[in-house]
Amino acid sequence: MIDPGLFLTGDGSHSIRSEKFQVPYHSIHGAIQETEHVFIQAGLVKRLETKKKLKVLETGLGTGLNAFMAYLFADGSGQERQKINIHYTSLEAYPVGQEVYQQLNFATQLNSNKQEQLQRMHTAEWGKDIMISENFTFKKLLIDFNEYAFPNEFDLIFFDAFAPTSQPEFWEPPFLAKVYNCLLDDGILTTYCAKGSFKRALKEVGFSIESIPGPPRKREMVRATKKVA
């Protein structure tokens, strides 16, 4: 379990601080803004340009914000949205406790009445597919990233490990090669990090990378694509 203390980020949404790594789970300038920019728009929306049925892998469930916002996007109104189908798998080694996830204000900040669905993600049985809605199936695995098999079946990866200063092994070529291999052709990895050594590591294992504008108060982020000749 982690310290249950919450704090408000710059856009009014909650984040928490990792007791183990002594870093916040989200940008202090805005948790929701960061997820919307880095993972939804730069990742999910981009991948949906060419494929409407997606398998998404997330490294780090954390507060559940990325999964929750992906669910809200998939379950949105409109004819086009109804064609979307997402199977979302999230890896987590340090799950947050009930005293944390019951207080999160994401649904309120997003003007959503779906707080129950966020709770279901946190209370779901580990390793089981849970249908959150017709368009969104969710599975979480209680596992260290290093122990995961990384099957070759994903269209999109939300790469949301703690920063290289906290978990350096997950930003280096040996681990990134596993991540690359688990993506299908034209699969995308998106992340908040734009560190030079990380970008070089992505290129080394085979990714084509784009340095694109980051979320508020951050100059750059990275989107990487598995291009197979």
ROFI-143848 format. One line per 3 residues: their letters; for each residue x, y, z of N, C-alpha, C, CB. Coordinates in steps of 0.05 Angstrom, whole numbers. Glycine has a CB too. Example, Ala and Ser with C-alpha at 12.3 -4.5 7.8 and 13.67 -1.06 7.14 Angstrom:
as) 264,-114,156,246,-90,156,264,-66,156,226,-89,181 | 257,-45,142,273,-21,143,258,1,157,282,-12,114
! end
This chain:
mid) 17,-24,0,0,0,0,18,25,0,-19,0,24 | 6,47,-8,20,72,-10,8,93,9,21,83,-38 | 22,114,14,12,136,30,-14,146,17,33,159,32
pgl) -36,147,33,-62,155,22,-65,185,16,-83,146,40 | -45,201,23,-47,230,19,-51,238,-10,-23,244,31 | -71,253,-16,-76,263,-43,-67,293,-44,-106,261,-50
flt) -62,302,-68,-57,330,-72,-70,338,-99,-27,337,-71 | -76,364,-101,-88,374,-126,-66,383,-145,-108,397,-120 | -68,375,-170,-50,385,-191,-61,411,-203,-46,363,-213
gdg) -46,422,-221,-52,449,-231,-79,451,-245,-32,457,-250 | -90,430,-255,-116,431,-268,-140,424,-250,-117,414,-293 | -133,420,-224,-154,414,-204,-159,384,-200,-180,426,-213
shs) -145,367,-215,-148,338,-212,-128,327,-192,-146,324,-239 | -135,305,-180,-118,293,-159,-93,279,-171,-134,274,-143 | -73,278,-155,-51,259,-158,-43,249,-131,-27,271,-174
irs) -25,230,-130,-14,220,-105,17,218,-109,-26,193,-97 | 30,214,-87,59,212,-88,67,183,-81,73,232,-69 | 85,172,-96,95,145,-91,113,145,-66,110,133,-115
ekf) 105,130,-46,121,128,-22,148,113,-28,106,113,0 | 146,94,-46,170,78,-53,191,94,-68,162,53,-69 | 181,109,-88,199,123,-106,201,153,-101,191,119,-135
qvp) 184,163,-83,184,191,-75,181,210,-99,210,198,-61 | 162,203,-117,155,220,-140,125,220,-143,170,210,-166 | 113,241,-156,85,241,-160,77,223,-184,75,270,-166
yhs) 53,213,-183,43,195,-204,37,210,-230,18,181,-195 | 32,236,-229,25,252,-252,40,278,-252,-5,257,-253 | 37,293,-274,48,320,-275,35,337,-253,45,333,-303
ihg) 51,352,-239,39,370,-218,24,393,-232,62,381,-200 | 29,397,-257,15,419,-272,-13,411,-281,32,427,-295 | -20,385,-279,-46,376,-287,-47,347,-295,-56,393,-310
aiq) -58,331,-277,-59,302,-283,-77,295,-307,-70,287,-258 | -101,306,-307,-120,301,-329,-109,313,-355,-147,313,-323 | -98,337,-354,-86,349,-378,-64,332,-390,-76,377,-372
ete) -48,321,-373,-25,304,-382,-36,279,-395,-7,297,-358 | -55,265,-382,-66,241,-394,-79,246,-421,-85,227,-375 | -95,267,-422,-109,274,-446,-89,279,-469,-127,299,-442
hvf) -69,293,-464,-49,301,-484,-31,278,-492,-32,324,-475 | -19,264,-473,1,244,-478,-10,218,-487,19,240,-453 | -31,209,-473,-41,182,-478,-66,181,-495,-46,168,-452
iqa) -85,199,-491,-109,198,-507,-105,210,-535,-132,213,-492 | -97,235,-536,-94,248,-563,-70,238,-578,-92,278,-559 | -46,237,-566,-22,229,-580,-20,199,-584,2,239,-565
glv) -35,183,-568,-34,154,-571,-60,142,-582,-29,142,-544 | -81,143,-566,-106,130,-574,-118,142,-599,-126,132,-551 | -121,168,-600,-133,180,-624,-116,175,-649,-136,210,-619
krl) -90,177,-646,-72,172,-669,-75,143,-679,-43,177,-661 | -76,124,-661,-77,95,-669,-105,89,-681,-72,76,-645 | -125,103,-672,-152,98,-683,-156,109,-711,-173,110,-664
etk) -136,124,-721,-138,134,-749,-138,111,-769,-114,152,-755 | -125,88,-761,-123,66,-780,-135,40,-770,-94,62,-786 | -143,39,-745,-153,14,-734,-173,20,-712,-130,-4,-723
kkl) -197,9,-713,-218,15,-694,-221,-5,-671,-244,18,-708 | -208,-28,-674,-209,-48,-653,-180,-51,-642,-220,-76,-663 | -176,-42,-618,-149,-40,-607,-145,-57,-582,-143,-11,-601
kvl) -120,-67,-581,-110,-79,-556,-89,-60,-545,-99,-108,-560 | -95,-50,-521,-78,-30,-508,-64,-42,-484,-94,-4,-501 | -38,-36,-481,-23,-45,-457,-14,-20,-443,0,-63,-465
etg) -18,-19,-416,-8,3,-400,12,-7,-379,-32,17,-386 | 35,6,-378,54,-1,-357,50,17,-333,83,1,-368 | 33,8,-315,28,23,-290,0,33,-288,47,46,-289
lgt) -17,17,-275,-45,26,-271,-47,50,-253,-62,3,-259 | -32,51,-231,-31,73,-213,-59,81,-203,-19,97,-227 | -67,106,-207,-93,115,-198,-115,106,-216,-93,146,-197
gln) -108,95,-240,-129,87,-259,-137,109,-278,-153,77,-244 | -124,132,-277,-133,155,-294,-131,149,-323,-116,179,-287 | -108,137,-333,-105,131,-361,-127,112,-371,-78,120,-367
afm) -131,91,-355,-152,71,-363,-180,84,-363,-151,47,-343 | -185,100,-343,-211,113,-340,-217,131,-364,-213,128,-314 | -197,147,-371,-201,165,-394,-203,151,-420,-179,186,-395
ayl) -188,129,-423,-191,112,-447,-219,100,-449,-170,90,-448 | -229,91,-426,-257,81,-425,-277,103,-433,-263,70,-397 | -274,126,-421,-293,148,-427,-292,155,-457,-286,173,-411
fad) -269,154,-469,-267,160,-498,-281,138,-514,-237,162,-506 | -275,113,-507,-288,91,-522,-318,90,-519,-276,65,-513 | -327,99,-496,-356,97,-490,-371,122,-496,-360,89,-461
gsg) -358,141,-509,-370,167,-515,-393,165,-535,-350,186,-526 | -408,186,-537,-431,186,-555,-423,191,-583,-452,207,-546 | -441,186,-602,-436,191,-630,-432,165,-645,-411,208,-633
qer) -440,165,-670,-439,140,-686,-411,130,-689,-451,146,-714 | -392,148,-694,-364,139,-698,-353,125,-673,-346,163,-705 | -359,136,-650,-348,124,-625,-359,96,-621,-356,142,-601
qki) -384,90,-630,-395,64,-626,-381,42,-641,-424,65,-634 | -364,50,-660,-349,30,-676,-323,22,-662,-343,41,-704 | -316,37,-641,-291,32,-627,-294,8,-608,-281,57,-613
nih) -273,-9,-607,-272,-30,-587,-244,-32,-576,-281,-58,-600 | -242,-29,-550,-216,-29,-537,-214,-51,-516,-210,-2,-523 | -193,-67,-518,-186,-86,-497,-161,-75,-483,-181,-116,-508
yts) -164,-69,-458,-144,-53,-443,-131,-71,-421,-156,-27,-431 | -105,-75,-423,-90,-90,-403,-71,-72,-388,-75,-114,-416 | -72,-72,-362,-55,-55,-346,-39,-71,-326,-72,-34,-330
lea) -13,-66,-325,6,-79,-307,10,-61,-282,33,-85,-321 | 11,-74,-259,15,-58,-234,28,-76,-213,-12,-47,-224 | 50,-66,-202,64,-80,-181,58,-68,-153,94,-80,-186
ypv) 49,-44,-152,44,-30,-127,16,-17,-127,66,-8,-122 | -5,-33,-124,-32,-22,-126,-38,-2,-104,-52,-45,-125 | -54,18,-112,-62,38,-92,-85,25,-74,-73,64,-105
gqe) -88,36,-51,-107,25,-32,-135,37,-35,-97,28,-4 | -154,24,-23,-182,34,-23,-184,62,-13,-200,15,-7 | -168,69,8,-170,95,20,-161,117,0,-153,96,45
vyq) -147,109,-22,-139,128,-42,-159,129,-65,-112,120,-54 | -165,106,-77,-182,107,-101,-211,116,-96,-181,81,-115 | -220,113,-72,-247,122,-66,-249,152,-64,-257,110,-40
qln) -227,166,-61,-227,195,-59,-221,210,-85,-208,203,-37 | -211,196,-105,-202,209,-130,-225,224,-143,-191,188,-149 | -218,248,-152,-239,266,-163,-240,267,-193,-234,294,-153
fat) -229,246,-206,-228,247,-236,-255,249,-249,-213,222,-245 | -274,234,-240,-301,235,-252,-313,262,-250,-319,214,-239 | -311,274,-226,-321,301,-222,-308,321,-241,-318,310,-193
qln) -281,320,-242,-266,339,-258,-272,336,-288,-236,336,-253 | -279,312,-296,-285,306,-324,-315,309,-330,-276,278,-331 | -330,319,-311,-359,323,-314,-373,297,-323,-365,344,-335
snk) -364,275,-310,-374,248,-316,-389,237,-292,-351,230,-324 | -409,221,-298,-424,207,-277,-415,177,-275,-454,208,-282 | -390,173,-283,-380,145,-286,-361,138,-263,-366,141,-312
qeq) -363,150,-240,-346,143,-217,-346,113,-211,-353,159,-193 | -370,101,-214,-372,72,-208,-354,56,-226,-401,64,-212 | -350,64,-251,-334,49,-269,-304,51,-261,-337,59,-298
lqr) -296,74,-252,-269,76,-242,-265,58,-217,-262,106,-234 | -284,58,-200,-283,40,-176,-281,11,-185,-307,44,-158 | -296,3,-205,-296,-24,-215,-268,-32,-224,-316,-29,-237
mht) -254,-14,-237,-227,-20,-246,-209,-27,-222,-215,3,-262 | -212,-12,-201,-195,-16,-177,-203,-41,-161,-196,8,-159 | -228,-48,-162,-238,-71,-146,-239,-97,-162,-265,-65,-134
aew) -234,-95,-188,-235,-119,-206,-215,-140,-197,-230,-111,-235 | -223,-165,-201,-205,-187,-195,-181,-186,-214,-220,-214,-198 | -158,-191,-203,-133,-191,-219,-134,-214,-239,-109,-193,-200
gkd) -125,-207,-264,-122,-228,-284,-147,-236,-299,-111,-251,-272 | -169,-222,-293,-195,-229,-306,-204,-206,-325,-216,-234,-284 | -215,-214,-348,-227,-194,-366,-253,-184,-353,-232,-206,-394
imi) -256,-158,-351,-280,-146,-340,-292,-127,-362,-274,-130,-314 | -317,-132,-369,-330,-114,-389,-341,-90,-375,-352,-129,-404 | -326,-68,-377,-335,-43,-365,-358,-31,-381,-312,-22,-363
sen) -358,-34,-407,-379,-26,-425,-378,-43,-450,-378,4,-431 | -397,-39,-467,-398,-54,-492,-372,-50,-509,-422,-47,-509 | -360,-26,-506,-337,-19,-522,-311,-22,-508,-340,9,-532
ftf) -311,-29,-482,-286,-27,-466,-284,-51,-447,-284,-1,-451 | -264,-68,-452,-258,-91,-435,-232,-85,-421,-257,-118,-451 | -231,-91,-395,-209,-83,-378,-198,-108,-364,-217,-62,-357
kkl) -171,-109,-363,-157,-130,-347,-133,-118,-334,-149,-155,-365 | -129,-124,-308,-105,-115,-294,-90,-139,-284,-113,-96,-271 | -64,-137,-284,-46,-158,-275,-28,-148,-252,-29,-169,-298
lid) -28,-162,-230,-11,-155,-208,16,-168,-212,-24,-165,-180 | 34,-152,-224,59,-163,-233,81,-142,-236,55,-178,-260 | 105,-149,-231,128,-132,-237,132,-132,-268,154,-141,-222
fne) 138,-109,-279,141,-107,-308,161,-128,-318,150,-79,-316 | 182,-133,-303,203,-151,-312,193,-180,-314,227,-150,-293 | 172,-186,-300,161,-214,-300,140,-219,-321,150,-220,-273
yaf) 132,-198,-335,111,-201,-355,122,-212,-381,97,-173,-360 | 107,-229,-394,116,-243,-418,116,-225,-443,100,-267,-423 | 100,-203,-443,98,-185,-466,91,-200,-492,124,-169,-470
pne) 67,-212,-493,59,-226,-518,56,-207,-541,33,-241,-513 | 62,-217,-565,61,-201,-589,32,-198,-598,78,-213,-612 | 17,-178,-587,-11,-176,-593,-23,-148,-589,-27,-194,-575
fdl) -6,-128,-583,-16,-101,-576,-13,-81,-599,-2,-91,-552 | -33,-64,-601,-33,-42,-621,-22,-16,-610,-62,-38,-631 | -23,-13,-583,-16,13,-571,-6,8,-543,-41,32,-571
iff) 15,22,-535,25,20,-508,25,48,-495,54,8,-508 | 12,50,-472,15,73,-455,39,68,-437,-12,79,-439 | 61,80,-444,86,74,-428,88,95,-406,111,75,-447
daf) 79,86,-382,75,104,-360,89,95,-335,46,108,-354 | 113,83,-338,129,76,-315,139,102,-302,154,59,-323 | 148,100,-277,159,124,-264,185,132,-280,166,118,-235
apt) 193,157,-276,214,169,-293,240,153,-292,218,197,-283 | 257,157,-311,283,143,-312,300,146,-287,299,152,-336 | 297,168,-273,313,172,-249,303,153,-226,311,201,-239
sqp) 278,144,-228,266,126,-208,267,97,-216,238,134,-203 | 262,91,-241,261,63,-251,278,62,-277,232,53,-256 | 304,66,-276,321,68,-300,320,43,-318,349,73,-292
efw) 316,19,-306,317,-5,-321,295,-7,-342,315,-29,-303 | 273,7,-338,251,6,-357,253,25,-380,225,11,-342 | 274,41,-381,278,61,-402,303,54,-418,280,89,-390
epp) 313,30,-415,338,22,-429,333,0,-449,359,14,-408 | 351,-4,-468,347,-23,-490,337,-51,-483,371,-25,-506 | 348,-65,-463,339,-92,-458,309,-95,-452,354,-104,-435
fla) 299,-76,-436,270,-77,-431,254,-66,-454,264,-60,-406 | 264,-46,-467,249,-34,-490,248,-53,-514,262,-8,-498 | 267,-71,-516,265,-92,-537,241,-110,-533,291,-108,-538
kvy) 235,-117,-508,211,-133,-502,186,-117,-509,211,-140,-472 | 186,-92,-503,163,-75,-509,159,-73,-539,167,-47,-497 | 181,-69,-554,179,-68,-583,168,-93,-594,207,-63,-595
ncl) 177,-116,-585,168,-142,-596,139,-148,-589,186,-164,-585 | 128,-136,-569,100,-142,-562,80,-126,-579,95,-137,-533 | 90,-106,-594,73,-90,-611,69,-104,-638,85,-62,-615
ldd) 45,-102,-649,40,-110,-676,51,-89,-695,10,-114,-681 | 53,-96,-721,63,-77,-741,47,-51,-740,63,-89,-769 | 61,-28,-742,49,-1,-740,38,5,-712,26,1,-760
gil) 45,-12,-693,38,-6,-665,52,19,-655,44,-30,-647 | 40,32,-635,50,57,-625,55,55,-595,30,80,-630 | 78,67,-586,84,72,-558,83,102,-554,111,59,-550
tty) 69,110,-533,69,139,-527,75,143,-497,41,151,-533 | 91,164,-492,100,169,-465,106,198,-460,125,152,-459 | 106,206,-435,112,234,-428,142,240,-430,103,239,-400
cak) 159,220,-430,188,224,-428,200,232,-455,202,199,-416 | 219,250,-455,233,258,-480,263,259,-476,222,285,-491 | 273,245,-456,301,245,-450,317,234,-473,307,228,-424
gsf) 340,246,-479,356,239,-502,365,210,-501,380,256,-503 | 374,200,-479,383,172,-477,360,153,-482,396,167,-449 | 336,160,-474,313,143,-478,306,142,-508,288,154,-463
kra) 307,165,-522,302,166,-550,322,149,-566,301,195,-560 | 347,151,-557,368,135,-570,363,105,-566,396,142,-560 | 354,98,-542,348,70,-536,325,59,-553,342,66,-506
lke) 304,76,-556,282,68,-574,291,63,-602,260,90,-574 | 308,80,-612,318,76,-640,335,51,-641,335,101,-648 | 350,46,-621,368,23,-621,352,-4,-623,385,22,-595
vgf) 329,-5,-611,313,-30,-612,295,-32,-636,297,-33,-586 | 294,-10,-652,279,-11,-677,256,8,-681,268,-38,-680 | 250,24,-661,228,43,-663,235,66,-682,220,53,-636
sie) 215,76,-696,216,103,-708,203,122,-689,201,103,-736 | 217,144,-683,207,162,-661,200,189,-672,228,164,-640 | 181,202,-658,174,229,-663,176,244,-636,145,232,-675
sip) 189,267,-636,189,285,-613,167,305,-619,217,298,-608 | 146,304,-604,123,322,-609,117,339,-585,97,305,-616 | 102,361,-588,98,379,-565,86,364,-541,79,402,-574
gpp) 96,371,-518,87,358,-494,62,371,-482,109,357,-474 | 53,361,-459,30,373,-445,38,400,-433,19,354,-423 | 20,415,-421,26,441,-409,51,440,-391,3,451,-393
rkr) 69,459,-396,94,463,-381,115,442,-387,88,463,-351 | 111,427,-409,131,408,-417,136,411,-447,123,379,-410 | 160,416,-456,166,423,-483,161,400,-502,195,432,-486
emv) 169,375,-495,167,353,-513,157,328,-500,195,347,-525 | 147,309,-516,141,282,-508,149,264,-532,111,278,-500 | 146,238,-528,155,220,-550,131,201,-558,179,203,-541
rat) 129,198,-584,112,178,-596,130,160,-613,88,190,-612 | 130,134,-609,147,116,-623,130,95,-638,167,102,-604 | 137,88,-662,122,70,-678,139,46,-687,110,85,-702
kkv) 127,23,-687,140,-1,-697,134,-3,-727,130,-27,-682 | 154,5,-743,151,3,-772,168,-20,-782,161,30,-785 | 154,-39,-794,168,-63,-805,168,-61,-835,154,-89,-795
a) 192,-62,-846,196,-60,-876,184,-84,-890,226,-56,-883
! end
